[in-house]
Amino acid sequence: MNDSKNLAVLFLLLLVASTAMSREKTDAQTGLIIDQGFETVKQNCTACHSARLITQSGATRTGWKESIRWMQKTQNLWQFPPETEKTILDYLAKNYAPPHADGRRAPLVVDKWYRLDVRASKQ
Ligand code: HEC
């Protein structure tokens, strides 16, 4: 067999293997990734809105916690017992982390801001 054919076959096999491995199992009904805590999240987080609000988001644990607090303050989301909240946050932080967690660079840290003087530019 010629070498380039072998390489092409190998490449295809690798491609198939890698896509198969990267595909997590998701719940057909909600689209949520099936992992530890999934049932709790499905029960508590899809009562008012589609799970797409979750599956389209990515946040750190702190970010998810803030989201939950915001809903509790302003959207009538109920309070969770601490263990339930931990299960939910563990699940979200692991499965819906910010996009850069899968290999992209971390966000830039801006340590110097300047004041934009809008009035000056209007003259
Ligand atoms: C009591 C109702 C209710 C429940 C239960 C609820 N939410 Fe929400 N959530 C809302 C409302 C209302 C909005 C605003 C929707 C809009 O702007 O269209 C919202 C918005 C969101 C958003 C988008 C806003 C943002 O912060 O970026 C996310 C993400 C979210 N919810 C995640 C969750 C998660 C995770 C849970 C489970 C812990 C949950 N929600 C449970 C009412 C609820």
Residues whose N, C-alpha, C, O or C-beta is under 5 A from the ligand:
A	BS01	HEC	N44 C45 A47 C48 L53 I54 S57 S67 M71 Q75 N76 L77
